[in-house]
Amino acid sequence: MVKVLVVDDSAVAREMITTILNTDSEIEVIGKAINGKEAIDFLDSNPERPDIITCDLQMPIMNGFDTIEHIMAYNPIPILIVTVLNKDDNFMKALKLGALDIIQKPAPNSWEDIPKIGIELIEKVKLLSRVNVVVHLDGKKKAVKKEKQKKTDIIEKKLFQPDWVVGIASSTGGPTTLLRLFKMLPKTFPAPILVVQHMSEGFFIKGLIEWFRNSIKLPIEQAKDGGVLKNGTIYISPIDVHLKLKGRTIILDDSPPVKNQKPSADILFNSLAEYHKKSSIGIVLTGIGDDGSDGIRKIKENRGLTIAQDEDTSTVFGMPKAAINTGCVDRVLPLEDIGHFLIEFLIDESNNSNS
């Protein structure tokens, strides 16, 4: 039984969320709170611990951001943000503070939205409740800073093979995972990087890009139809179109979803395999489902490099596991090692090509 604490200042929203969750026999709402303070008091005083918390962002007395920060610092529990999505970039802040994912909240009196929203809500509550979260404190630094600087110094002295192209697939847990990966890469990274990140309906890629832009060295932008790839630039797929390549030209494709995903990592990876063959690198990170697994097979068939994130560092091991199960993944690596491996691999390739 998945035990849930629902945190929302709206009585209507609390009732809607509770009604949705109660339709599943494997979920039990064990508590409700109207703000973050009540939620923390519940956790401190109630012997029954929830497996997951659904939490709004805008609440009186103690808002969602402060709630996430406190809970993840002192009593880590998986947190799913359920809120009205708009262009507010603060959703990126919620993920940075330790929330696992964000989905659309039912609008007041819009009970007809419950079937659609309910499927996603129930699925994510069940899945994220199994995530082993850890203490999440801002300012906590990794002990790899010096080593990263050494590798950056080496890279800046090298010339690189110009035609490598990197494709990345991620879903649940992806935004924070991508940020951690991109922070490892130096400003002289030798290849373009194309990203398919599955986002809930109503979420805005521009907010994600702005969050990343303030924290990483590489230029990053939303992919545009007809754009030409530049080495060392990150391209994020827009929502509701497929991202693929024709040579080094970006194509945005409005064809139907693949495996219920649009954008589809399989479509991106297939295009890398077709046009870049052994110079293509496909990476599957944390996420629900099996998007990317067919494309990984294509990249492998065309002698490209394939990488999957390991289970221990994945928020959700669904997509990496599906890729690994194809038997076509060259490396299964912890997240921290993926960035280092990419750097070392490209240095080695550069040395080989110049020898």
Secondary structure, DSSP 8 states (H G I E B T S, - for coil): -EEEEEE-S-HHHHHHHHHHHHTSTTEEEEEEESSHHHHHHHHHH-SS--SEEEE-S--SSS-HHHHHHHHHHHS---EEEEE---S-THHHHHHHHT--EEEE---TT-GGGHHHHHHHHHHHHHHHTT-------TT---TTHHHHHHHHHHHTT----TT-EEEEEE-TTHHHHHHHHHHHS-TT--S-EEEEE---TT--HHHHHHHHHTT-SS-EEE--TT-B--TT-EEE--TTSEEEEETTEEEEE----BTTBSS-HHHHHHHHHHHHGGGEEEEE-S-SS-TTHHHHHHHHHTT-EEEEE-TTT-SS-HHHHHHHHTT--SEEE-HHHHHHHHHHHHHHHHHHHH-
